């Protein structure tokens, strides 16, 4: 069974915040999830360091 979209969004937010990125806003439209980050730069974090 697939997860509800809001659960997937919360998982994405948790993963990004674990890397040090600050999530400012999450927009859910149907199955589409849009994540907006705070503009504060994060030192030493690249997409290669994200554990998916």
Order of alpha helices (4+ residues) and beta strands (2+ residues): alpha-beta-beta
